[in-house]
Amino acid sequence: MGVTLALSCITFFSIIIAGTLKHGFIGHWKNMITSGVPGPVLIILVTVEIINYLYLEEIGFSAVGGK
């Protein structure tokens, strides 16, 4: 169980680091949003994406016995 958790953490942080190095910090996070989205929809979309991102992390850790 510890190996699975370690590998999932390595993968999670590797993706964030690689995306940040390639696109910059803001550019990496902007890649989640489609360009040309109207302002009000963008607020909802960003909120949903953040919740989804955090929720999937929680599922990943709980699936391997974390948190």
N, C-alpha and C positions, 0 to 999 in steps of 0.2 A: 504494500500500500504506500509506503514511503517513497519508493522508486517512482511510482506512477505520479504522485504529487510533485516530486522533484522535476520529472520530465515535463509535466504540464506547466509548471512555473517557468522552466527554462524556455519552453515554446512561447508562452504568453509574453514574457519580457523580451525575447528575441524578436518577435514580430513588432513590438512597440519600438525597440531600439533601431531595427533595420528601417522601419518606416520613417522614423525621425531623422535618421542619417540621410536617407534618400530625398525626402520631401521637406525636411524641416519640421519643427514641433507642430506649428499651426497647420502646415500643409498636410501632415499625416492625419490629423483629425478632420481636416476639411474634406479629405477623400471619402469620408463616410456620407457626405451630403451631395446630392445631385445639384449641378449648377442650374441657375435660373429658377429656383424655387421662390415663390412670393414670401415676403417677410412674415406674415402671420403663420403661414404653414411651416416656415423655417423654424420658428420658435417651438412649435409642437414637435416637429421632426427631430430637432436637437434633443429635446427633453426625452422623447421616446428612445432615441439612440443611446443616450447616457444610461437610462434605466435598463435597457436591453444589455448594454455592455457590462454593467455591474451585475445584473441578474445572471447572465451566462457565466461570469466568473464565479459567482456563488454556487451555481449548479455544478460547475467543473470541480470545485474544491470539495463540495459535499459528496460528489460521486466517488471521490477517492478517499473519503473519510476525514476530510478537513473541516474546519469551522463547525 
